[in-house]
Amino acid sequence: MVTVLGCLLWNLAPVYARADAHPVPRAVFENASKQSPDLYVTKEVQSAAEGYKIPEDVRFTFILKLDRKLADRREYRVFDASGEEVFNTILGMKAPFKTDRYGGFTLSGGQTAMFEYIGAGTEYEIAESPREGFVQKEPPAGAAVTGTMTEAGAAERFVNLYIPHHGSGAGTLKVQKTVSFPPGYIAPPTPEFQFLLKLDGERYDKEPYRVVDTQTGETVGERVTDQNGGFTLQGGQTAVFEDIPADVDYEVTEQKTEGWRITADASRMGVTGSPVTLEVFNNASASFAVTKQMEDHSKPEQGFTFLLTKADRSVWQGAAYYLYAATGELIDETPYRTDDHG
Protein backbone atom coordinates (compact mmCIF):
# COMPACT_ATOMS: atom_id res chain seq x y z
CA MET A 1 0.00 0.00 0.00
CA VAL A 2 1.34 3.40 -0.97
CA THR A 3 -0.07 6.51 0.63
CA VAL A 4 0.71 9.91 -0.82
CA LEU A 5 0.42 13.11 1.15
CA GLY A 6 -0.23 16.12 -1.00
CA CYS A 7 1.77 19.18 -0.04
CA LEU A 8 0.67 22.52 -1.50
CA LEU A 9 3.63 24.70 -2.37
CA TRP A 10 2.77 28.19 -3.64
CA ASN A 11 5.12 29.53 -6.27
CA LEU A 12 4.07 32.97 -7.47
CA ALA A 13 5.70 33.96 -10.75
CA PRO A 14 4.72 36.96 -12.91
CA VAL A 15 3.40 36.24 -16.39
CA TYR A 16 3.14 39.10 -18.89
CA ALA A 17 0.67 39.16 -21.77
CA ARG A 18 1.98 42.39 -23.27
CA ALA A 19 4.26 45.22 -22.34
CA ASP A 20 1.60 47.45 -20.72
CA ALA A 21 -0.28 44.62 -18.96
CA HIS A 22 -0.30 44.02 -15.23
CA PRO A 23 1.43 40.86 -14.02
CA VAL A 24 -0.88 37.84 -13.73
CA PRO A 25 -0.19 35.65 -10.67
CA ARG A 26 0.23 31.95 -11.38
CA ALA A 27 -0.22 29.25 -8.70
CA VAL A 28 1.89 26.12 -9.10
CA PHE A 29 0.87 22.98 -7.15
CA GLU A 30 3.57 20.41 -6.44
CA ASN A 31 3.03 17.02 -4.77
CA ALA A 32 5.67 15.36 -2.61
CA SER A 33 5.57 11.67 -1.73
CA LYS A 34 5.05 10.78 1.89
CA GLN A 35 8.42 10.15 3.54
CA SER A 36 7.15 9.01 6.94
CA PRO A 37 6.57 5.23 7.14
CA ASP A 38 3.70 3.29 8.72
CA LEU A 39 3.61 0.65 11.48
CA TYR A 40 1.32 -2.37 11.07
CA VAL A 41 0.22 -4.67 13.92
CA THR A 42 -1.65 -7.86 12.99
CA LYS A 43 -3.58 -10.19 15.31
CA GLU A 44 -4.06 -13.88 14.48
CA VAL A 45 -5.82 -16.53 16.56
CA GLN A 46 -5.49 -20.31 16.17
CA SER A 47 -7.17 -23.17 18.01
CA ALA A 48 -5.05 -25.51 20.11
CA ALA A 49 -7.56 -28.33 19.48
CA GLU A 50 -8.90 -29.39 16.10
CA GLY A 51 -12.64 -29.13 15.56
CA TYR A 52 -13.23 -26.38 18.12
CA LYS A 53 -14.38 -23.03 16.81
CA ILE A 54 -12.61 -19.92 18.00
CA PRO A 55 -15.01 -17.51 19.74
CA GLU A 56 -15.90 -14.53 17.60
CA ASP A 57 -15.67 -10.87 18.56
CA VAL A 58 -13.01 -11.48 21.21
CA ARG A 59 -10.94 -8.33 21.63
CA PHE A 60 -7.23 -8.40 22.44
CA THR A 61 -5.56 -5.41 24.08
CA PHE A 62 -2.14 -4.01 23.18
CA ILE A 63 0.07 -1.24 24.55
CA LEU A 64 2.12 0.86 22.12
CA LYS A 65 5.18 2.90 23.03
CA LEU A 66 7.01 5.22 20.64
CA ASP A 67 10.52 6.34 21.57
CA ARG A 68 9.90 4.79 25.02
CA LYS A 69 6.83 6.92 25.67
CA LEU A 70 3.21 5.74 25.78
CA ALA A 71 1.49 6.52 22.47
CA ASP A 72 -1.20 8.72 24.03
CA ARG A 73 -4.28 9.35 21.83
CA ARG A 74 -2.55 8.15 18.67
CA GLU A 75 -4.87 7.70 15.68
CA TYR A 76 -4.83 4.43 13.74
CA ARG A 77 -6.82 2.61 11.06
CA VAL A 78 -8.11 -0.97 11.21
CA PHE A 79 -8.38 -3.53 8.39
CA ASP A 80 -9.91 -7.01 8.43
CA ALA A 81 -8.33 -10.22 7.11
CA SER A 82 -9.53 -9.48 3.56
CA GLY A 83 -7.94 -6.03 3.55
CA GLU A 84 -11.24 -4.15 3.90
CA GLU A 85 -11.11 -1.16 6.21
CA VAL A 86 -13.11 -1.37 9.44
CA PHE A 87 -14.60 1.92 10.57
CA ASN A 88 -15.20 3.21 14.07
CA THR A 89 -18.81 4.40 14.22
CA ILE A 90 -20.11 6.67 16.98
CA LEU A 91 -23.80 7.70 16.87
CA GLY A 92 -23.95 6.69 13.23
CA MET A 93 -20.93 8.77 12.25
CA LYS A 94 -17.43 7.62 11.38
CA ALA A 95 -14.73 8.59 13.85
CA PRO A 96 -11.03 7.74 13.86
CA PHE A 97 -9.71 4.98 16.10
CA LYS A 98 -7.43 6.32 18.83
CA THR A 99 -5.26 4.75 21.49
CA ASP A 100 -6.15 5.58 25.08
CA ARG A 101 -3.97 7.72 27.31
CA TYR A 102 -1.83 4.66 28.12
CA GLY A 103 -1.18 3.75 24.47
CA GLY A 104 -3.80 0.99 24.57
CA PHE A 105 -5.66 -0.28 21.52
CA THR A 106 -7.65 -3.43 20.70
CA LEU A 107 -7.92 -5.85 17.79
CA SER A 108 -9.96 -8.94 17.00
CA GLY A 109 -8.50 -12.02 15.35
CA GLY A 110 -7.64 -11.35 11.71
CA GLN A 111 -7.49 -7.57 12.11
CA THR A 112 -4.55 -5.26 11.45
CA ALA A 113 -3.93 -1.86 13.00
CA MET A 114 -2.15 0.70 10.82
CA PHE A 115 -0.37 3.59 12.54
CA GLU A 116 0.49 6.16 9.90
CA TYR A 117 3.40 8.59 9.68
CA ILE A 118 5.46 7.12 12.52
CA GLY A 119 8.75 8.37 11.09
CA ALA A 120 11.94 6.57 10.15
CA GLY A 121 14.26 6.03 13.12
CA THR A 122 11.44 5.98 15.68
CA GLU A 123 11.78 3.21 18.25
CA TYR A 124 8.62 1.23 19.00
CA GLU A 125 7.51 -1.35 21.55
CA ILE A 126 4.26 -3.34 21.39
CA ALA A 127 3.05 -5.58 24.22
CA GLU A 128 -0.11 -7.69 24.38
CA SER A 129 -2.09 -8.02 27.60
CA PRO A 130 -2.83 -11.61 28.73
CA ARG A 131 -6.35 -12.92 28.14
CA GLU A 132 -7.96 -15.88 29.88
CA GLY A 133 -8.45 -18.89 27.63
CA PHE A 134 -5.71 -17.83 25.22
CA VAL A 135 -1.94 -18.40 25.16
CA GLN A 136 0.39 -16.08 23.27
CA LYS A 137 2.26 -18.16 20.71
CA GLU A 138 4.14 -15.43 18.83
CA PRO A 139 6.13 -13.68 20.15
CA PRO A 140 6.70 -16.56 22.59
CA ALA A 141 6.09 -16.44 26.32
CA GLY A 142 4.10 -13.23 26.24
CA ALA A 143 7.10 -11.21 25.12
CA ALA A 144 6.78 -7.72 23.69
CA VAL A 145 8.18 -6.79 20.29
CA THR A 146 10.59 -3.93 19.83
CA GLY A 147 12.12 -2.38 16.75
CA THR A 148 13.14 0.74 14.92
CA MET A 149 11.15 2.14 12.02
CA THR A 150 12.86 2.00 8.63
CA GLU A 151 11.98 3.98 5.52
CA ALA A 152 9.99 0.94 4.33
CA GLY A 153 7.91 0.85 7.53
CA ALA A 154 7.47 -2.08 9.90
CA ALA A 155 5.00 -4.93 10.39
CA GLU A 156 4.58 -7.03 13.54
CA ARG A 157 2.38 -10.07 14.16
CA PHE A 158 0.89 -11.47 17.37
CA VAL A 159 -0.47 -15.03 17.33
CA ASN A 160 -2.58 -16.57 20.12
CA LEU A 161 -3.75 -20.12 20.73
CA TYR A 162 -7.32 -20.63 21.89
CA ILE A 163 -7.55 -23.27 24.66
CA PRO A 164 -11.09 -24.74 24.70
CA HIS A 165 -12.41 -26.38 27.91
CA HIS A 166 -15.72 -27.95 26.97
CA GLY A 167 -15.36 -31.67 27.63
CA SER A 168 -15.09 -34.07 30.54
CA GLY A 169 -13.58 -37.12 28.84
CA ALA A 170 -9.98 -37.95 28.04
CA GLY A 171 -8.01 -35.18 26.39
CA THR A 172 -4.58 -34.27 25.10
CA LEU A 173 -1.67 -32.77 27.02
CA LYS A 174 0.66 -30.65 24.89
CA VAL A 175 4.04 -29.35 26.01
CA GLN A 176 5.50 -26.79 23.63
CA LYS A 177 9.08 -25.59 23.47
CA THR A 178 9.81 -22.14 22.06
CA VAL A 179 12.99 -20.08 21.90
CA SER A 180 13.38 -16.32 21.79
CA PHE A 181 15.05 -15.18 18.59
CA PRO A 182 15.10 -11.93 16.60
CA PRO A 183 11.98 -11.68 14.41
CA GLY A 184 12.55 -12.29 10.72
CA TYR A 185 15.40 -14.73 11.30
CA ILE A 186 15.19 -18.51 11.32
CA ALA A 187 16.60 -19.89 14.57
CA PRO A 188 19.46 -22.40 14.24
CA PRO A 189 18.95 -25.91 15.63
CA THR A 190 18.78 -25.99 19.41
CA PRO A 191 19.89 -28.71 21.83
CA GLU A 192 17.43 -31.26 23.17
CA PHE A 193 15.75 -29.73 26.21
CA GLN A 194 14.95 -32.16 29.04
CA PHE A 195 11.54 -32.37 30.78
CA LEU A 196 9.93 -34.45 33.53
CA LEU A 197 6.20 -35.22 33.60
CA LYS A 198 4.06 -36.33 36.55
CA LEU A 199 0.36 -37.21 36.53
CA ASP A 200 -1.59 -37.49 39.77
CA GLY A 201 1.70 -37.24 41.68
CA GLU A 202 3.30 -40.20 39.88
CA ARG A 203 6.05 -40.26 37.28
CA TYR A 204 4.54 -40.67 33.84
CA ASP A 205 7.06 -43.35 32.87
CA LYS A 206 7.21 -45.62 29.82
CA GLU A 207 4.33 -43.78 28.14
CA PRO A 208 4.15 -42.89 24.43
CA TYR A 209 4.11 -39.38 23.01
CA ARG A 210 4.44 -37.76 19.61
CA VAL A 211 6.90 -35.01 18.69
CA VAL A 212 5.28 -32.46 16.38
CA ASP A 213 6.80 -29.60 14.42
CA THR A 214 4.91 -26.69 15.96
CA GLN A 215 5.03 -24.59 12.80
CA THR A 216 3.83 -27.21 10.29
CA GLY A 217 1.87 -29.55 12.58
CA GLU A 218 3.69 -32.56 11.12
CA THR A 219 4.73 -35.46 13.35
CA VAL A 220 8.52 -35.78 13.29
CA GLY A 221 8.86 -38.67 15.73
CA GLU A 222 7.15 -41.08 18.13
CA ARG A 223 8.84 -41.71 21.45
CA VAL A 224 8.34 -43.11 24.95
CA THR A 225 9.08 -41.38 28.26
CA ASP A 226 11.90 -42.86 30.34
CA GLN A 227 11.64 -44.43 33.78
CA ASN A 228 11.54 -40.99 35.41
CA GLY A 229 8.82 -39.62 33.14
CA GLY A 230 11.47 -37.78 31.16
CA PHE A 231 11.14 -36.61 27.57
CA THR A 232 13.02 -34.24 25.27
CA LEU A 233 12.16 -31.47 22.81
CA GLN A 234 14.04 -29.10 20.56
CA GLY A 235 13.02 -25.51 20.01
CA GLY A 236 9.97 -25.30 17.76
CA GLN A 237 8.67 -28.74 18.77
CA THR A 238 5.63 -29.89 20.75
CA ALA A 239 5.21 -33.10 22.76
CA VAL A 240 1.69 -34.52 22.39
CA PHE A 241 0.39 -36.95 25.03
CA GLU A 242 -2.91 -38.58 24.05
CA ASP A 243 -5.73 -40.05 26.17
CA ILE A 244 -4.96 -38.05 29.29
CA PRO A 245 -7.85 -38.18 31.82
CA ALA A 246 -9.51 -34.88 32.66
CA ASP A 247 -9.41 -33.36 36.17
CA VAL A 248 -6.08 -34.98 37.07
CA ASP A 249 -3.21 -33.07 38.67
CA TYR A 250 -0.17 -32.70 36.44
CA GLU A 251 3.33 -31.27 36.81
CA VAL A 252 5.79 -30.55 34.01
CA THR A 253 9.33 -29.49 34.91
CA GLU A 254 12.09 -28.38 32.55
CA GLN A 255 15.67 -29.25 33.47
CA LYS A 256 18.48 -26.72 33.15
CA THR A 257 20.34 -26.61 29.83
CA GLU A 258 23.81 -25.06 29.68
CA GLY A 259 23.88 -21.75 27.83
CA TRP A 260 20.08 -21.33 27.93
CA ARG A 261 17.83 -19.45 30.32
CA ILE A 262 14.20 -20.36 31.07
CA THR A 263 12.21 -17.13 30.79
CA ALA A 264 9.44 -18.19 33.21
CA ASP A 265 8.83 -20.82 35.90
CA ALA A 266 10.71 -24.06 35.23
CA SER A 267 7.92 -26.10 36.83
CA ARG A 268 4.24 -25.87 35.84
CA MET A 269 1.37 -27.45 37.76
CA GLY A 270 -2.34 -27.61 37.11
CA VAL A 271 -5.34 -29.81 36.43
CA THR A 272 -5.81 -31.48 33.06
CA GLY A 273 -8.76 -30.41 30.95
CA SER A 274 -10.62 -31.68 27.93
CA PRO A 275 -10.12 -31.53 25.00
CA VAL A 276 -6.64 -30.06 25.47
CA THR A 277 -4.18 -28.82 28.09
CA LEU A 278 -1.24 -26.73 26.89
CA GLU A 279 1.97 -25.63 28.57
CA VAL A 280 4.53 -23.47 26.75
CA PHE A 281 8.16 -23.31 27.89
CA ASN A 282 10.34 -20.58 26.42
CA ASN A 283 14.12 -20.34 26.51
CA ALA A 284 16.52 -17.57 25.62
CA SER A 285 20.23 -17.57 24.94
CA ALA A 286 22.43 -14.51 25.27
CA SER A 287 23.03 -13.31 21.70
CA PHE A 288 23.27 -10.25 19.49
CA ALA A 289 23.25 -9.56 15.75
CA VAL A 290 25.75 -7.71 13.56
CA THR A 291 24.45 -6.57 10.17
CA LYS A 292 26.54 -5.25 7.27
CA GLN A 293 24.86 -3.11 4.63
CA MET A 294 26.27 -0.78 1.99
CA GLU A 295 24.82 2.73 1.91
CA ASP A 296 23.97 2.33 -1.80
CA HIS A 297 22.62 -1.22 -1.18
CA SER A 298 25.29 -2.68 -3.49
CA LYS A 299 26.76 -6.15 -2.91
CA PRO A 300 30.56 -6.05 -3.32
CA GLU A 301 32.38 -9.34 -3.77
CA GLN A 302 35.03 -8.70 -1.13
CA GLY A 303 34.27 -9.47 2.50
CA PHE A 304 34.61 -7.23 5.53
CA THR A 305 36.43 -8.11 8.74
CA PHE A 306 35.16 -7.36 12.25
CA LEU A 307 36.74 -7.63 15.69
CA LEU A 308 34.81 -9.06 18.64
CA THR A 309 35.96 -8.18 22.14
CA LYS A 310 34.70 -8.88 25.64
CA ALA A 311 33.69 -6.34 28.27
CA ASP A 312 37.32 -6.08 29.43
CA ARG A 313 38.32 -5.36 25.80
CA SER A 314 40.18 -8.63 25.43
CA VAL A 315 39.70 -10.41 22.10
CA TRP A 316 36.97 -13.06 22.05
CA GLN A 317 38.53 -16.18 20.59
CA GLY A 318 36.42 -19.11 19.39
CA ALA A 319 33.04 -17.39 19.80
CA ALA A 320 30.33 -19.23 17.87
CA TYR A 321 28.24 -17.32 15.34
CA TYR A 322 25.87 -18.02 12.45
CA LEU A 323 25.61 -16.33 9.07
CA TYR A 324 22.26 -15.24 7.65
CA ALA A 325 21.15 -13.99 4.27
CA ALA A 326 19.33 -10.67 3.99
CA THR A 327 16.08 -12.67 3.75
CA GLY A 328 16.60 -14.04 7.28
CA GLU A 329 17.44 -17.54 6.04
CA LEU A 330 20.20 -19.44 7.82
CA ILE A 331 23.16 -19.96 5.43
CA ASP A 332 24.72 -22.86 7.34
CA GLU A 333 23.42 -24.81 10.34
CA THR A 334 27.03 -25.38 11.47
CA PRO A 335 28.25 -22.40 13.51
CA TYR A 336 31.36 -20.47 12.54
CA ARG A 337 34.02 -19.47 15.11
CA THR A 338 35.99 -16.28 15.58
CA ASP A 339 39.73 -16.70 15.00
CA ASP A 340 42.57 -16.21 17.47
CA HIS A 341 42.34 -12.45 17.00
CA GLY A 342 38.58 -12.28 17.64
N, C-alpha and C positions, 0 to 999 in steps of 0.2 A: 504494500500500500504506500502510495506516495501522496503526501499532503503538501500543498503549495500555499504559502502565505503571501498574499498580494501586498506589496508595499507601494504606496503612492508617493512618487518623488516629483515635485513640481520643478520644472525647468522653464523659466520664462525667457523667451528669446524674441527680439523684435523682428517683425516681418514687414517689409515695405512693398506696397503695391505700385507706388509711383513717387516721384521726388517730393511732391508737396503733401503726401498723405501722412496721416498720423500712424505711429507704429501699432500693429495689431498683435496683442499678446497671444502666445501659443502655449497650450498646456501639453506637456509630454508625460505619459504614464509609463513607468517602467516596473516590471515585476521581478522580484528576486526570489529564488527558491528558498524554502525553509531550511535553515542550517541547524536547527535545534532538534535532536532526535527524540524518539518516543520510547517509553518503557511499557512492555506488555507483561501481564501476569495471567496465566491460564490455570484453571482449576479442573482437574479430572478426578472422577470417582470410579473405582472398580469394586466388584464384590469378591470377598474372600471365599465364598462358597458358590459353586455353580448352581444355577436354577433359582436363585433368590434375587428378587428384584430390588434394586436400589431405591430407597424412598425418594420421592420427587420433592422439589421445592425446599430441600434442606440448604440452609445458608451457612457458609463458612466464612469466618472472620479473619482478616489479615491486618497487620500493622505495617505501615510504610514509613521509613525514615529516609530523608535526603540530606546528604552531607552531615549525617549523625544527628539531625534534628527531626522531630516528628513532623510529618507532612500535614500540617494543620489546614483544613478546609481546601484541600487540593481537588480541583475538578478532574473527572475522568469519564471515559465513555465505556460502555459495556457491549460486547458482541456475543451471540450464542454460538453453538458448535458449527452451525452452517455459515457463519460469517455475517448474519443479519444483525443489525444494531438493535439493542434493547433500550427502550427509552424509559426514563424516570417520569412518571405522571403524577402530578399533584393537583387535585380538584379539576381533573380533566385537561390540565395543561402540562406540556412538556417542560421539565426542569432538569438542569444538569445534575449528574451524580457528583457528590462531594464527599471527601473523607471527613471524619469527625475531628474534633480538636486534638485527638490523640493519634491521628494518622490512620484511623481504622476505616476499613471498607469491607464489603461482603460480596461473595460470588456464590452462585450455584454450580453444580457439576456441569462441565461443558462450556462454561462462560469464560470470557477473557476481558480483563480490564485494560484499558489503554490510557496511559498517562502521557499527555502530549507536551512537547516542548520542554523536556527535562534539562537538556543541555549537555553537550559532550564534556566529559571530565567530572561530572557529578557522581558522587558516591551514593549508592543506595543499599538499603537493607530491608528485606521483606520477611516477616515472621507470621506463621499461621497459629491461631489459638486452638488448643485441643478441643475436640468435640466428642461427647460420649457416643459410643457405638462405631467410631471410626478410628483408624490408625493411620498416621501419616507414613506413607511409603517413600515418597520422594519430595524433598530431600529426606534422607533417612533420620530416624530417631528424633523427629520433631525439630530438626535443625532449621535455622533461618538461612536465607540466601543473601549473599552480599556480592557486590560488583561495582564496576565503574562504567558509566555510560560512554560508548564509543560514538563516532559519527554515524555509524549504521544503526544505532539504537541497541536495545537489549530486550531479550525475551526470557522469562522464567516460568517454570511449570511446577505446580504442586499436585501430587497424586495421593489420594487417600484410599484405603481399603475399608469397605463396609463389612462389619462383623455382625451377621444376623444371629439372633437368639430366639428361635421360634419353636424348637423341638424339645423332646424329652428322651428320645432314644439315643442310641450310640451315635457318636459324631467323630470328627477328625481333629486331631491336635497337630498344629503346624508350628514349627520353630524356624524362623527366618533369620539368616545372617546377612547383614549389610555392612558396607564399609564406607566411610566418608572419603570422598575424592572430589577434586575440582570438577565442577559441572562442565560438560562438553568434552571430557577426556575419558577414554575407556581405561578402567582400572586394570593394572597388571594382575596376574594370578596371585592369589593370597595363599598362605599356609592353611593347613587343615586345623580349624578351631575345634577344641574339645568341649563336649557338653556331658552333663549327667542328668538323667530323668528319673523322677520318682512319681509313682501313682499311689494314692492312698497310703502314703508313708513308706512304701516298699520300693526297692530298686526295680526299675522296669527292664529286667535283664532278659537276654536271649529273645527279644521281640523284633519282628520285622518292621522296616520303615523304608520309604522311598525317598530318594534324593532328586529334587526337581530344580531345574534352572528357573529361577524366579522370573526372569525377563520373558522367556519363551513359553514357560509352562510345561516343557518337555521333561520326561523322566530320564535322568542321566545315570541312575544306578539304583539297585535294590540291595539293602544291607540288613544286618541284624545287630542290635545293641549287644555290648559285651556283658560280662558277668556283673559289672557295677552299674549297668544301665547307661553306659557311655556310648556316645555316637559323635560323629565328626561332620563338619560342614566347611566348605570354602565360602568366601565372600560371593554374594549373588546366588546362593543356593538356599533351598528350603527343605527341611526334613518333614515328611508327611507320615503321621501315625494314624492308621485307620482303626475303626471299630473301638473307639475309646468311649467307655460309659459316661453318661452325663452325670453331673452333680458329684464328681469325685475330686478330692483334693489332688493337686499336682504341684510339682516343684521342678523347675528347670534351672540348672546352674552352669554357667560358662567358666571354664578353667582359664587361668592366665596363659597368654601366649607372648613370648619374648618379642619386644619391639612393637607391640600393639597395646592400645589402651581401650578398655571398655567404657563407652561414653555414658552409661547409666548403670543401674544395679546389676551386679553379676548374677544374682539369684532372683528368680521370679516365681511367685506362688499365687495360686488361685484355685478356682473350682471350674472343672470342665463344663462346657456347654454344648448344645446341639443346635445347628449342625456343625459348627466349627469353633475352635479355640485357637487364637493366634498369639504368639509371642515373637517380638522382633528384637534381636540383639545387634547393636551397632558397634563397630570398632573403628578406631582412628589410629593412624601412624604419623609420627612427626615427619612432615615433608614440606617442600616448597617447590615452586616452578620457576624456571628461567626461560624466557622467550626471546628469540632473536628475530628482528624484523627490520628490513631496509626501509628507509624513509620513503623511497619511490616504489616500494613493494616489488622490487626486482628480486631475482633469485640467482645470485652469483654462484659460480661453481666452487670457488675456494671456501674452505671452512674458517670458522673463527674460534679462537682459543680463549677460555675463561679460567680464572683461578678461584678455587674454593678454599676458604679459610674458616677456622673455628672462631669462637668468641675471643680467644686469647691471641688471635691473628696468626696462629700456627697453621701450616698447610694441612689440608684434610686429605690424607692419602687413603686410597682404596674405598672411597665413599661410593655406594651403589646409586646408579641413576638410570632412568629409562628415557628413550628418545621417542618423541611423538611427531606426527605430521601435523600440518596446519589444520587438518580436518578433525584432529583429536584422536585419530587412530594410532594405536601402539605399533611402532615400527618393528620392534623385536621384543619377544617375551623374556629374553635373557637379559638381565641387567648389565649395563656397562659399569666400569670402575674408574675413578679418577687415578691419574698416574702418581708417581712418587713426588711430583711437584704440586699436587692438588689440581 
